[in-house]
Amino acid sequence: MDVVKEILTKIKAYQTIIIHRHQRPDPDAIGSQVGLAEILRASFPNKKIYQAGGSVEGLEFLAEMDEVSDETYQGALVIVTDTANSPRISDERYHLGAELIKIDHHPNDDPYGDIVWVNTKASSCSEIIADFYHLNEDELIMSSNAARLLYAGIIGDTGRFLYPATTPHTLEVAAELRTYEFNAAELTRELEQIPMNVAKLAGYVYQNIEVDDYGAAKVVLPQALLKEYGIVDSETAAIVSLPGVIDEVLAWGIFVEQPEGYYRVRLRSKGPVINELAKEHHGGGHPLASGANAKNQEEIDAIYNEIKQLCKEFKNNS
């Protein structure tokens, strides 16, 4: 039995299903998690389907989480979407269920779960969930809200189809989702809109970005600056892609100081592979989009020097 049929068999076998995603969710985390939940609710109205996890951090217009008791996990099937590493799963009770399924599109460095379905060629986990529906169309129902959520996840993780992970199949899936009744233009606006304080932070990023001769760039956002602008860490996600529109920039890191004193590192690239660098600094992710951590200024400098070296090698070999 292939993994897709095995997952459907498990779903059909359980009365209670609890779906998790990663901490600090992005549109794909919410889209894949709640998109799957909505498909299962439409397909199996007699089952109890829950979406679990902490705060959705500004994505309330997409969906909100359910209150799930510890007792609910007893004898339940747990599914985790869009989460490469088990420590990043939002709500550590995911392990209390009877069985665990991992569905993801990140490199499978942490193959947790009883069943694992990882497709690193997919643009997003939402694309995988849409594929799961299409591969089981005779037994599953796609609702308009599920289509809306999956579409949000796809456009979120592809940067509105800008990033290299966008394939012809991605566009086919997105086109099919658009046939359902939801306001795609309004959804895109909601995903793109930023508050004034974040817009002002974008100005700071452009004024203070450091770029070397090979296109390696960095921006450091200290806590004092975030407090000055009235910004929390989750809101900095809106400015991560900004250096990419600068033609001289090839790969970059945005270093966001946390209240605890360490730095959350958001890494992006137009060519050099950066996920191995991220793994060396307590992180990981995709070849061109990863995250890491830096404990202090010394580690920030080390990461930036590694980005410089990657950009230099990439340009010399191009």
Phi, psi and omega in degrees: 000128180286166189296327181295314179292325178296318179295316179297320178300317178295317179300317181291335185279341185254143177275329181242128181230128181241126185248129180247170173212190185273163175296161180046063190293147171252179182302327180289324177299310179291318183299314182288318181296303186279333173300315176296317179301318181292322176298315182291324177296318180291326185275327184228074186298342180271352178275159175260114184244127181234149171246121189242153177147174181280202183305143178269001166049064176089358180253026181299335179292341175276305182188163173234165186271159176268153169279121183236123180280160177301323182296330182297332181287340183294118180076013183263157170268130178249132177239133177243127180248150169058033183227109185289318187241135184302326178297341181271356181294130179281121184084101186291356179285000180307334184276000182278348181286173180285323178217157185229132178240133175253127174235121189202167176235004175275160174308137189274061181286337180232085185281062179287159176105159178280329175230134182233124174237106180237126176233096183288350178276348180285145180293334189195163174290331177298324176297321179296317179296321176298320176296320178302317176297310184297326179286348180228035185301333182286347182236352183240157179237129175266121176268164179296322180290324176298317179298318178300315182294317180292322177297318178299318179296320181292312182291333177293312184279345177260000184061047184059045176070021180273325190283157183299338179292348177289119181245170173305323179295321177304314181293325177296316179297314180299318179298320179294318179297327181291348178283348179275162187275096169204159184271094184293324180295316179295320179300315179297319177299317180297323179288329184272332186297140176229150177287165184301321183294327177288325176298320178292325176295324177301320176298320178298318180301312182294327182281337187242009180291140177252128183229132178266182185293342182258004176093012176277129185230154175212152172221132177250129180244095180287160181302322181300321179292315180299320178293322178300320181272352181070044186239138174260163187307317184300330181287341180290347177302331184291341184253001185297323184279350188303316180301336183294341179277352178276124188296331180285344186272130180251317177212151186208159175231136173247121187253110185252114180290135179264160179304332181284347177111339177275176183242130169277130186247122177253118184249136177221157183208151173259002182187302179301137180283125188244354185288334176291323174300315181299320181298329180288349182232050173058043180210207181164190179141210182274163179304326183246003180208109184220174175224154180208188178222146176231129185281337184197183181298326180299318179287328173302312180298320180296316180296316180296322177296325177292320176299317178303315181295318179298318180293319179298313179296320181297314182291323180291334181262358182276000000 
